[in-house]
Amino acid sequence: MTDIAQPAPAGPLPQAYRWLRANLFGTPLSAALTLLVLYALIRLVPPLFDWAIVKATWTAPNEQACAAKGGACWAFITTWYRFILFGRYPYAEQWRPAAVVLLLILLLLASCDRRLWGRALAVAWVAGVIAVFVLMGGGVLGLSPVDTDLWNGLPLALILAVGGLALSFPLALALALGRRSQLRGIRAFSVAYIEFFRGLPFITVLFMAAHMVPLFLPPGMTTALLWRIEVAFVLFLAAYLAEAVRGGLQAIPRGQYEAASSLGLGYWRQMRLIILPQALRIAIPPLVGTFIGAFKDTALVSFVGLFDLLQDVAVGTNDPGWRSSYVEGYAFVAAIYFVFCYAMSRYSRSLEARR
Amino acid sequence: MTVPSARRRGSAWLNDERTRAFLFQALIFGAVIAVLTYLGHDATVNLRQQGISFGFGFLEHEAGFEISPALIPYTPAGSYTYAMLVGLLNTLMVAAIGVVFATAIGLLVGLLRLSGNWLIGRLALGYVELMRNTPLVLQLFVWWNVLRISAPGPRAAWQVIPGVFVSNRGVALPVPAYDPGFRWVLMALVAGILAAMGLAYWARRRQERTGQPFPTAGVALALIVLPPAAVFVALGAPFHLDMPKLGAFNFRGGVTVTPEFAALVVGLVVYTAAFIGEIVRGGIQAVSRGQSEAALALGLKRRHVLRLVVLPQAVRTMIPPLTNEYLNLAKNSTLAVAIGFADYFSVTNTILNQTGHAIEAMTLVAAVYLSLSLSLSLLMNLYNRHVALVER
């Protein structure tokens, strides 16, 4: 508090000096740590920069040709990026999954803007989902049909996560309301459902969907693996989303329920008009957090036989010409996941800050 | 405002709240039971067609596959049940080691995030964002490939810190060698801890009664450290480390853990520590500044403010999410199946592939992970009820 009396610093140099003193060399310990970190950065960053940029090879027929320069072999990415992103989708038709990715990103971006929330956005989502299926699956409008086995890579991850979110949300609402319901039977059922799925590791749910669900289907009926996995996403995600919504419901003061009751509103109208609009607004940050988790979980579907981004990289590095390019491949996939997840977490944080 | 009371007379029975509640619940449960019966019927027909008989008898058969590492003696001649027990112990070992290290590193990360040093705060933030925004399985693949493919052979092993060697055969660590005299040191340590606990209890009682403080921390520390140290010196320092040394083909001495185990533990710890760091930071920041200002105004010393006022309140908000994070770590350890470490899930999965008993194997998987999580979840809910702020 003593700084207030001091005269304002003159010129940029003292200001920078003051900043350095306050933020990097405040105490002897802080100064020592700063120097230590700076030393480590000087030792680590230039070699990394060398590897990633200076000595990197951007085009080459195989990784053996990259070895000459000794740096990163980004040629693996420039050669394989179409396969990593879209997998085995017919090469000539790959504009279709590219359009799907673009469409889903646009819809997600539009949903982030509070001013656009409303009926028009809901209609856009329904239309968008139909467009995704038409574009990916084909068979109509002169588009050649493409089997779900060939829906790979990035569009697969987005369809699983976004589709899982959209389809599980109604179920999650019902479960959250059920868990807070006065009816004991309903409450017990909701709690059992939520705790069952939250207690299981996601990969075990995926294995159940892949290995166990076919046994429970009517004899002779087969379903595409993709849809079984999507159902696993929906059932699993619903439990976590329900908990996020429940958090929002718990944050509504009891006075709101009582006021709505005293206005003569029945249970459903109370929920629809008074409680849920407030609760969902509070629940958005944890909902976004759950969605980020679901998007990261799409990296697990390769273990049940779907071709996600990681599996596509594995196919690429199986090629004798690119055996040890997994570093570049993983870096590419990590960058894709990071961009999506970081953007969403920043958005969620901006919402929290506004409240 | 018109209250629709006239409508209530028409069909009073159907409009009674209790009747409706009963009918609504009966409807839902009827639907659930109908679906389950239908699925059960399908399953029996399917199993009959595939010639698989349902039942857990197969668990007594010989497993026939290797499990490494195993905490209890295991040979492929053991039964499936025994193999699953070995896997379960591996899961618990990974979870226990992971929780300890993730907490320690997470605490450090949280404090670094709050440090006044701009550079260190930024660096910690970068670490947290990188870990939280990429899939764990991708990180595990990176660690595993670093240990298996990028790491050199034993002869050129990286010596990370003196005595710890990383090679493509695994990570060789020094371990304390067993020494008969050392057990006296341990007993002195246990006695010291017990005495310190008794002292803390007595000091608290006395302070409650008379208001007289007692320098508990210092004396307790002395009680814990001094007796074992004295015994240690008296016995002529009976302690040495069993250091790994390069043999003909691999390391001898110490303990060598497999690349799979090392990758799983390191990956889980580094990933979970980022989440724990954020919990620690949030917990400390959640204590309003007024609390520490008020404590200072009451005349408490700075270190007492942190220990007596800020930390107890921070811990209250930290414990539930922390428990959740431990639970996540235990559940995430199933990703062992991705890199081939024999945890409970991968062992059961191997059994599933060998026998085809999908329903039974998956039921056993669900049973174990559910009882693990539910017991922790139950504790957490009890604790939450205990600490939650009560409204009316």
Interface residues (C-beta under 8 A of the other chain):
Chain A: A22 N23 L24 G26 S30 L33 T34 V37 L38 Q182 L183 G185 I186 F189 E195 F196 R198 G199 L200 P201 F202 I203 T204 F207 M208 H211 M212 P214 L215 F216 L217 P218 P219 P253 R254 L263 G264 I292 K296 D297 T298 A299 L300 F303 L310 S324 Y326 V327 Y330 V333 A334 Y337 F338 C341 Y342 S345
Chain B: M1 V3 P4 A21 F24 Q25 I28 F29 V32 L39 D42 A43 V45 N46 L47 Q49 S115 G116 N117 W118 L119 I120 L123 E129 L130 R132 N133 T134 P135 L136 V137 L138 F141 V142 N145 I149 S150 K331 N332 T334 L335 V337 A338 F345 N349 L352 A358 I359 M362 V365 A366 Y369 L370 L372 S373 L374 S377 E391 R392
